[in-house]
Amino acid sequence: MEGSSDRPLFTPGPLTTSRTVKQAMLRDLGSRDAEFLGVVARVRAALLEVGGAPAGEWACVPMQGSGTFGIESVLSTAVPRGGGLMVAVNGAYGRRMAGIGKRHGIATSVVEAPETQRIEAEAVDRALASAPEKPALLAVVHCETTTGLVNPIEAIAAAAHRHGVPCMIDSMSGFGALPVDCASMPGVSWVVSSSNKCVEGVPGLSFVLARRRDLEACEGRARTLSLDLWEQWRGLESDGQFRFTPPTHVILALGRALEELREEGGPPARLARYARVQKIVVEGLRGLGYRTLLPDELLSPIITSFLYPDRPGFSFNAFAGRLADMGYVIYPGKVSNAPCFRVGSIGRLRESDAAGLVRAVKTLG
């Protein structure tokens, strides 16, 4: 693992970060300091660039908290009173969005697919066509971190656009590696991600890329105070400051992480590295008898779910604990109907880390 004595995190986040990203946090800046406000402005501009979002038509709104905070800020602000929400669901994170909508008293419907299948645009099209009332927003997960499935967001957004329904993309585990091009997706109004995924920063900040015309229409809609996305945007636009205390060290780290993303060659180069890491892990573990939950055509270079081995007495906790003792961290599965564990390919991982993980698993028998 490059430049660190920490154990490699083969997880969906928080992730392994570079030494220089960590070092960026070794400063104390006031939240109103001109230098810090400059960092915030550069981070917002860089995130728009990564997302292919023209600054004149789009705005970047950072939000304190994890990715779920960003998701809830959109769902609780963008849907007007009396408006409905439709969520495309094929995993735990889609279900979480539907749960957020219901928690806020929003009429919420679901287009559901099995956890081992993509959401098809045709299913979304049929659901929108048959809906008794057109929803105010369609929400879909880009990469379902439970399985690694990547949903066809371009086609899904296009289906929503045909019905005049704006789309929100939860790109938590995609943004910074998987292609996201806001300018080419007229159906998309909101893209949400966080600092600690493929952009390789540290946890503590989510961010929303918002189409300005849709954001401007949100005045007075928010159902919460701290997650009022419109108020957060207006504050940042007026004086560059957060309404409430920002995670200054996290933002400094994110600024450095975005520089390193650019230096690496942007999302295409980062995705290629993740793919190399995943290839070594998948081929290596398959060679040891482990089977992937998904077939090859559905695997993504983000995270891979492996079924528990068919041998008596297998305990994931014992297995993961022994791997951790050997210096490698993996996560339990999050699929409702299959016993599995997850191995991430994202973060500051190299091929040598992946090969080391395979060797460690081999020693466990």
N, C-alpha and C positions, 0 to 999 in steps of 0.2 A: 504494500500500500504506500502510495507516494507521500513522502515527507511527513510521516506521523508514526508514533509508536502505539496508537490506539488499535483496537481490534477492527478488522474490516467488517462493516455492517452490510450484510446481504439481506437488507430489509426494504420495505416500501417507504421508509422515512420515520424518524430522522435518519440521515444518511452520513456516510463518511464524507468529510470535507477536507479540503486542502489545508496545508499548514498556513498558507497566506490568507485564506479566508478566516481562519481562527485568529491570526495575528491582527487582522483588521479591527477586531473587537477590543484590542488592548489600548483603547483610548476612551476618555470620558469627554463627551461633548454635550453642551446644553441643548435642549430641544428647540430653543429659539436662536441659537447661535447661527450667524450667517453661514459659517462653514457647513454646519449640519443641514441647513435648509438647502444649500447647494447640492449636497449629496442626495437629498430627497428628490429634488428636481431632476437630477441626472438619472436616478433610479427609475422614476416614473417615465422619463423619455425612453430609456433603454428597454423597459418592459413593453412599451408600445412597439418599438422596433422589432423585438423578438416575436411579437404576435402579429406582425404584418398589419398593424393598425395605424392608418394615417392620423397624425396628430390633429389635423383640422376637423376630422370627423369623429375621433375617438378620444377618450380620456382614460387615464390610469388612476384608480383610486385605491391606495393602500389602506388596509384595515388591520388594526391591532388584533392579534389572536391567530389561531390555527386556521387551516383551510375551511373548516366548517363554519367559522365565524364569517368568512367572506361569502360562503354560500348562503348562509342565513341572512346576511345583510342584503343580498340581492332579492331573495325570495320574499323577505318581509318588507322590502321597499318598492320593488318593481311591480308587484301585483296590486292593482288598485282595490279599494274596498268593494266587495261584491264581485270581484273578478275571480276567475278560476285558474288553477294550475294543473297541467298535465305533466307527468314524469314518466320517462322511458326507463324501465327498471330491468336489469339483469344481474343484480348483485347487491351487496350490502350498502354500497354508497348511493345507489339509486333509491333504495328503500329509505335511507336516511333523509334524502331530500323530500320524499313524500311525507315522512314523519314530521319534518320541519313545517311543511305547508299545513298539515293538519293541526299541529301545535298552535299555529297562529290563527286558526279558524278559517283558513282558506279552503274553499271547495276544491278537493284534490282528487284527480283521477290518475290511473296508472295504465301504461301500456307495458305489459310484462312479457319477458322471454326467459327461458331457462338460463341458469347461471353459466352453462357451458355453450351458450349460443349468443351471437351478436344480436343487437337490436336492428331489425330490418326497417329501412325507410318506408317500405310498402305498408308495414304494420302501423307505423305512425300516421301515414297518410289515411289509412282506413279509419283509424281511431278519431282523427280530427274531422274526417268527413261525416262520421256518424255521431259525433258529440252533440247532445241536445243543445248545449250552449258552447260557443267557441271559447276556449280558455284564453286568458290574458298572457300566458307564458307557457312555453314548453321547455322542460329541463332534461338534459341527458348527460351521462358521464362519458367522457372521452375514453379513458382507460380504466376499466373496473379493476381496482387494485386487489380485489379478492382473488381474481383468476389471472389477470393480465390481458384479458380480452380488450381489444380496441374496437370501439363502435364506429360506424361510418358517419362521422359527424357532418361531413359535407352534404351527403345525401339526405340525412335526417333534417338538417337545417333547411335544405331546399324544399323538402316536403312541407315543413312548417310555413315557409315563406309563401308557398302556393296558396295556403289557407289564410294568409295574413296574420300569422301568429309569430311573434318574436321568440327567439330561441336563446336559452342560456346553456353554455357548455361548461361542465365541471371538468376542467383539464388539470386537475390536481397532479396526477401522475403522468401527464403528457407534456405540458408546456415546458419548453426548453430543450425538448428532444423530438417528440412527435410533431409532425407538421401542423402548425396553426397559422392560418393566413386570413385574418379578419376581413381584409379588403376583398377577398374572393368569395366570401360567404355572406351575401346580402340578407339571409335569414337570421343571422346571428346578431344579437344585440349585447350579449354579456358573455365574457369569458373569465373564469375564476381559477386561480391557482394559488400556490403558497411558496414561501421562501425556501423551504427545506426539501424540495423534491428535485426535479431535473435541472433546476437552475443552480443547485448545489450550494445553497446558503444554509443558514441555521434556522431552527424553528422559532416562531413568534410573530410572523407577519403573513397575512394573506393579501391578495391584491385582485382587483377587478378591472378588467378592460371593458369599458362601457361605451356604446355608441352614444354620442353626445345628445342627439335628438331624443333618445329614449330616456337618458339620464335627466335631461332638463324637464321632462314631463313628470318626474317623480316627486316634485316638491309637495310636502305635506302628506305623503302616502305612508311613510314609515310607521311600523307598528312598535318600534322600540326607540329608545333614545340613543344608546351607545352604538347601535348598528344602523343608524340612519345614513344610508349611503349618499343621499343627496346632500345632507348637511356636511358630511365628511368631505365631499367633493367641493362644496362651496367654500369651506374653510381653507382647504388647500389652494384653491384658485385665488382666494382673496389675499392671503399673506404667506402662503407656502407652509403653514403650520398645521399640525394635527389639532383636532379639538381637545383631545385628552392625551395624556402622557404617551408618547410613542416609544417603542422599543429601540432606543438609539443604537445600541450595540448590534442588534440584529440587522438594522438598516445599513450600518457601516459594513457589516459582513456581506450583505446582499449586493452592495455597490461593488465590492471586490469580486464577488462571485460572477456578476454580470460581465465584468471585464474579462474574467477567465473564460467565460462562455464564448465571448467574441474572439479571444486569442486562440481558442481551440478550433475555431472554424464555424461557430454557430451551431444551431440545432442539428443540421445534417451530420456534422463531424461527431458531435456528441452521441447521436443515435447510433452511428457506426461503431463507436467504442463500446456502447452498451450491448450492441449485437454481438460483438466479438466475445465479450465477457459471458453473455448468456449461452453462446454456442459451446464454449468450453464446459460450462456447468451442465448443460443439458446432455451433451454427448458423454461427459464423464460420469454423471449419475446414472444415465441409462446403461452405460457399460457396467455399472455395479448392480444392475437389476432394478433400479427405481424407474417408475413409469410416471409420465406427465399426465395431469388431469385432462389437458386439452390435446387435440391432435396438432401436428406440425403447422397446418394451415391457419390455426387460430392462435398460435403462440406469438407473443410480442417480446421485444427486447427490454421490457420494463420489469416484469416480475413473472416468475414461473411457479405454478402450483404442482407439487409432486404428491402422488398418493402414498399413503403409508405402505411400507413393504409388507408383503403377506407372510409374516413370520410370527410365531407365537411370542407373546410377551413384549412386543415392541411398545415402547413408551416414548412419545415425542418429548416430554419434559426431560427424560433421562438422555435421550439422543441430543437434544439441543444443548443441554447442560454440558455434556462432554465436549461437544464442538466448541462451546464458549470457552471451556477450559483450555482448548487447543488454539484459541485465538480467532474463532469465526462465529459470527452471530447471524442466526436465521430466525424467522418468525413462524408462529403457528398458522394454520390455515384459517380461512374465514368463509368457507363454503358450507352451506347449510346441510347438504345431503351427501358429502363425501369427506372421509377423514384424510386430510392432507396437510402438508406444510408448505411454506412459501420461501423461495429464494429470489431475492431481488438482484437486478443487474445494474442498478442506477447508483449515482453517487460517484465519488472519486475512487473508483475501482479500476484495476488494470487486469490484463490477462493473467499475470503472475498470481494475483489474489485469487482468481477463479481456479487456477490450477492447484493452488494450495488448499482451497476448500475441498476440491475433489479428493486430493490425497488424504486429507483429514477424515473425510467420510469413509474412505477405503480402509483406514486403520481401525474403524469401528466395527468392520465386518458386516 
